[in-house]
């Protein structure tokens, strides 16, 4: 396993846009919030490029990732936003760049693709959490500073993390390695060299704007690919705006429970990390944790940073 050096106030955060294009005003609002927290920020002027629905060409986005990772003056890499665009980058990325310069890497949504890539090619611990031109741009209410600093800013295990909105679908306690991200992107990597390895894992899955039948279809795809066969427990995110309509007559939790009940594993739902409008929590991907589905907690047993 590779672990990055912890992020400290005064360190320089390099911003990247490997997926969709950005709104400059949101980018600068996020930068202002990071600077308020005591960090320096660096980005390329062409980060605001636009080519159809992405932040510039594949070449621009690949070069940006390589350049920020190799730059010794950049201490961490934060994604500006998600959207779409990371999948086409994977064949063009050079894993030696990331192996030689392990750094804190933070983001969610389409950034799940890069989390999976970095885990599969480098076994690098990465971080599922707030992005610059969305959550940090929204101000202190839109991200959870406590989990952020405990997870990316410490050489010690983060300990007990909680999300008060979490619901218990199946009780129990179990340990494993925390992996996962956005459900749609985890499914999109099935059959590729970068398919997520879920063996002996606590699997975190979240999404947004996806209707219940689409959520079920994605879960069935993961089941048919055998991705739940050795999972020890599942934590679902807040799943914002994942409903058919207001009077659909059932809850999304019913869909999640029905899809996975045959595995007899602990299941939590409603954990705020990723597509959450408020208090977006930071989770370390690749480290050992214990989930307590009865208490609705995740205990991080292993330091995520050096």
C-alpha positions in Angstrom: 0.0 0.0 0.0 1.1 3.5 -0.7 0.0 6.4 1.5 0.4 10.1 0.8 2.0 12.7 3.1 -0.7 14.4 5.3 -2.0 17.8 4.2 -1.0 20.7 6.5 -2.0 24.4 6.6 0.4 26.3 4.4 0.7 23.4 2.0 0.0 23.9 -1.7 -3.1 22.2 -3.3 -3.0 21.6 -7.0 -6.4 21.8 -8.7 -7.3 19.6 -11.6 -10.3 19.3 -13.9 -10.2 15.8 -15.4 -13.9 15.6 -16.2 -16.6 18.3 -17.0 -15.9 21.9 -17.6 -16.0 24.6 -14.9 -17.8 27.8 -14.1 -15.0 30.2 -13.2 -17.0 32.0 -10.5 -17.5 28.7 -8.6 -13.8 27.8 -9.1 -12.7 31.1 -7.5 -15.2 30.7 -4.7 -13.8 27.3 -3.9 -10.2 28.7 -4.0 -11.2 31.5 -1.6 -12.5 28.9 0.8 -9.4 26.8 0.7 -7.2 29.9 1.2 -9.4 30.8 4.2 -8.6 27.4 5.6 -4.9 28.2 5.3 -3.8 26.4 2.2 -2.1 27.7 -0.9 -3.7 26.9 -4.3 -2.1 26.3 -7.7 -3.8 25.6 -11.0 -3.2 25.9 -14.7 -4.9 28.8 -16.6 -6.4 26.3 -19.0 -8.3 24.6 -16.2 -11.3 26.5 -17.5 -11.0 25.1 -21.0 -14.1 23.7 -22.7 -14.4 21.0 -25.3 -18.0 19.8 -25.7 -18.9 18.6 -22.3 -15.4 18.2 -20.8 -12.7 20.6 -19.4 -10.7 20.6 -22.6 -9.2 17.8 -24.7 -8.0 14.4 -23.4 -4.4 15.6 -23.9 -4.9 18.7 -21.8 -6.5 16.8 -19.0 -3.9 14.0 -18.9 -1.1 16.5 -19.0 -2.6 18.5 -16.2 -2.8 15.4 -14.0 0.8 14.3 -14.8 2.1 17.8 -14.3 0.4 18.4 -10.9 1.4 15.0 -9.6 5.1 15.4 -10.7 5.4 19.0 -9.4 7.4 18.9 -6.1 5.9 22.2 -5.1 2.4 20.7 -5.1 1.5 18.8 -1.9 -2.0 17.5 -2.7 -4.4 17.2 -5.7 -8.0 18.2 -5.4 -10.6 17.8 -8.2 -12.4 20.9 -9.1 -15.6 19.1 -10.1 -16.9 15.8 -11.5 -19.5 15.3 -14.2 -18.1 13.2 -17.0 -14.7 12.7 -18.7 -12.3 10.5 -16.7 -13.0 7.2 -18.4 -11.3 8.2 -21.7 -8.2 9.3 -19.8 -7.3 5.9 -18.4 -5.4 4.4 -21.3 -3.2 7.6 -21.5 -2.2 7.8 -17.9 1.3 6.9 -16.8 1.1 5.0 -13.5 4.8 5.6 -12.7 4.1 9.3 -12.3 1.6 8.5 -9.5 3.7 5.8 -7.9 6.7 8.1 -7.8 4.8 11.0 -6.2 2.1 9.8 -3.8 -0.1 12.7 -2.8 -3.5 13.3 -1.2 -6.1 13.0 -4.0 -9.6 14.2 -3.2 -12.9 14.1 -5.2 -16.0 12.1 -6.0 -18.6 11.5 -8.7 -16.8 10.9 -12.0 -13.5 11.1 -10.0 -14.4 7.6 -8.8 -12.8 6.4 -12.0 -9.5 7.8 -11.0 -9.8 6.5 -7.4 -10.2 3.0 -8.9 -7.4 3.5 -11.3 -5.0 4.7 -8.6 -6.0 1.8 -6.3 -5.6 -0.8 -9.1 -2.3 0.5 -10.6 -0.6 1.9 -7.5 -2.5 0.7 -4.4 -2.6 4.3 -3.4 -4.9 5.5 -0.6 -7.2 8.2 -2.0 -10.0 10.3 -0.5 -13.7 10.4 -1.4 -14.9 13.9 -0.4 -15.6 17.5 -1.2 -14.6 19.2 -4.5 -13.4 22.7 -5.1 -15.9 24.2 -7.5 -18.9 22.7 -5.7 -18.6 21.9 -2.0 -15.8 24.2 -1.0 -17.4 26.9 -3.2 -20.6 26.5 -1.3 -18.9 27.5 2.0 -18.5 25.8 5.4 -22.0 24.3 5.5 -21.4 22.3 2.3 -18.5 20.2 3.6 -17.6 18.5 6.8 -14.4 20.1 8.1 -14.0 17.7 11.0 -13.7 14.5 8.9 -11.7 16.4 6.3 -9.0 17.4 8.7 -9.0 14.1 10.6 -8.7 12.0 7.5 -6.3 14.0 5.2 -4.5 16.1 7.8 -3.3 13.5 10.3 -0.7 10.8 10.6 -3.0 8.9 13.0 -6.1 6.8 12.4 -9.2 9.1 12.0 -11.1 6.9 14.5 -14.9 7.0 14.8 -16.8 8.8 12.0 -20.5 9.3 12.0 -23.3 10.7 9.8 -26.4 11.4 11.8 -28.7 10.9 8.9 -27.6 7.3 8.4 -30.2 4.5 8.6 -29.7 0.9 9.4 -31.0 -1.5 6.8 -29.3 -4.6 8.2 -27.6 -4.6 11.6 -24.3 -6.0 12.6 -20.6 -5.1 12.8 -17.8 -6.1 10.5 -14.3 -5.0 9.4 -12.7 -4.7 6.0 -10.9 -2.4 3.6 -13.0 0.7 2.6 -13.4 1.0 -1.1 -16.0 2.4 -3.5 -17.4 5.6 -4.8 -20.2 6.6 -7.2 -22.3 3.5 -8.1 -22.7 4.5 -11.8 -18.9 4.8 -12.3 -18.1 1.6 -10.3 -20.4 -0.2 -12.7 -18.9 1.5 -15.7 -15.5 -0.1 -14.9 -16.8 -3.7 -14.9 -14.9 -5.7 -17.5 -12.0 -3.2 -17.7 -8.5 -3.6 -16.3 -9.5 -1.1 -13.6 -12.5 -2.9 -12.3 -12.8 -2.3 -8.5 -11.6 -5.2 -6.4 -14.2 -5.6 -3.6 -12.7 -8.7 -1.9 -13.1 -8.5 1.9 -14.2 -4.9 1.6 -16.6 -2.5 3.2 -18.1 -1.2 0.0 -19.3 2.5 -0.1 -21.7 3.3 -2.9 -23.5 6.6 -3.7 -25.1 8.4 -6.6 -27.4 11.2 -7.5 -30.3 11.9 -9.9 -30.6 8.2 -10.7 -34.1 6.7 -10.5 -34.8 3.7 -8.3 -35.1 1.2 -11.1 -31.8 2.5 -12.5 -30.2 2.0 -9.1 -31.5 -1.5 -9.0 -30.2 -2.2 -12.5 -26.7 -1.0 -11.5 -26.8 -3.2 -8.3 -27.9 -6.2 -10.4 -25.0 -5.6 -12.7 -22.6 -5.6 -9.8 -24.2 -8.8 -8.5 -24.0 -10.6 -11.9 -20.3 -9.6 -12.0 -19.7 -11.2 -8.6 -18.7 -7.9 -7.0 -20.8 -8.6 -3.8 -19.7 -12.2 -3.4 -16.8 -11.3 -1.0 -18.1 -8.0 0.3 -18.3 -7.8 4.1 -20.6 -4.8 4.5 -22.2 -2.1 2.4 -22.6 1.6 3.2 -24.9 3.6 0.8 -24.6 7.3 0.5 -27.3 9.9 0.7 -28.4 9.1 -2.8 -29.8 12.6 -3.4 -32.6 13.0 -5.9 -32.8 9.3 -6.5 -36.6 8.9 -6.7 -39.1 8.2 -9.5 -41.6 10.8 -8.3 -42.9 12.1 -5.0 -45.8 9.6 -4.9 -43.8 6.5 -5.9 -45.2 4.5 -3.0 -41.9 3.0 -1.8 -38.6 4.2 -0.4 -35.2 3.8 -2.1 -34.1 1.9 1.0 -36.6 -0.8 0.1 -34.8 -1.2 -3.3 -31.4 -1.3 -1.7 -32.5 -3.9 0.9 -34.2 -6.2 -1.6 -31.2 -6.1 -3.9 -28.7 -7.2 -1.3 -30.6 -9.1 1.4 -29.5 -12.5 0.1 -25.9 -11.7 1.2 -26.8 -11.4 4.9 -24.3 -8.6 5.5 -24.6 -5.3 7.4 -26.0 -2.5 5.4 -26.2 1.3 6.1 -27.9 3.9 4.0 -27.8 7.7 4.0 -24.1 8.4 4.7 -23.2 11.9 3.6 -20.2 11.7 1.4 -20.1 12.7 -2.3 -23.3 13.9 -3.8 -24.6 15.6 -0.6 -25.7 19.2 -0.5 -24.5 19.7 3.1 -21.8 18.4 5.3 -20.0 16.3 2.7 -17.8 14.0 4.6 -14.3 12.8 3.6 -13.7 9.1 3.6 -10.3 7.4 3.1 -10.4 4.7 0.4 -8.1 1.8 0.8 -7.6 1.6 4.6 -9.0 -0.8 7.2 -12.2 0.2 8.9 -15.0 -1.3 11.0 -18.6 -0.5 10.2 -21.2 -0.7 13.0 -24.5 -0.9 11.2 -26.4 -0.8 14.5 -24.7 2.5 15.6 -24.4 3.9 12.1 -20.7 4.5 12.4 -17.5 3.8 10.5 -14.3 3.5 12.6 -11.1 4.1 10.7 -8.5 1.8 12.2 -5.5 2.8 10.1 -3.9 6.1 9.3 -4.6 7.2 5.7 -1.5 9.5 5.5 2.1 9.5 6.5 
